[in-house]
Amino acid sequence: MRLSEPPAGWVEWYGRILADFGFPRERDEEAAEILSDYMSDKRCLVSELASKIGGARCVVVAGAYDTLAEEAVILSEYLSPRIVVVSADTATTPLLDGGITPDIVVTDLDGDFEDIEECWRRGAVIVVHAHGDNMERLRAYVPRLGERVEATCQCLPRGHIHNFGGFTDGDRAVFMAAALGAKRVVTVGMCFTCSVGRYSLATKKPTPDWVRKKRMKLHYAWELLSWLASERSGLELIDATLTPEPPPKGFKKMPLRDIIQESV
């Protein structure tokens, strides 16, 4: 199974993102080339991931809200082979702290790499994302990972690299699950209008400009997930984050415990 083209409509969204953030397309393409070179001798895992995600309940865990430790406790009570846990970068550390090893980690490598690498040692698949601001991290960290690595970009893909759609680690994980055949995706740890969560701040030195761009990114994540919901009529999307904030359009809001109990 190969996904050589981004989802229909993504190119237009990507053009808006480049314009609004002032990102140079050429740097995204350079980063994609770097990652594609690293992946040139690796086995494509897309079919394997599709088999895993398509037959299970998929829970995408993001690190944008401070209730994640509590949500991890609830999730750990009901873990089973029928539940696939996808961690979005900075959510990886609180999941490990809660005794959960995610099945898949979606990351642009700005989270705690030691924890990401520990998940890889325990058998997780690491889905590494390339963009114009992480070329040095790609060079530093990707060679430390052996097999069980897959690669994504946000520009047009080339070689052994994919574009499932999505922008931030959290919404990109949902787009990946949708592209690989998930019928239901549950999100936790997502808040699009809250102050920047402590998990997102753990490995950063925030400046006013960084915080402003982070809020812009979260706004785009909300818009993109609403767009995904409108495009995928057969995909059930549920937000179980412990916050009263309304979820993206097209998402249901349900308590995590109720959802997970259904999966047991």
Helices and strands as residue ranges (DSSP letters): H 10-21, H 25-39, H 46-54, E 57-61, H 68-77, E 83-88, G 89-91, H 92-97, E 104-107, H 113-121, E 125-130, H 135-141, G 142-144, E 149-153, H 169-179, E 184-188, H 198-201, H 208-231, E 236-239, E 252-253, H 256-263
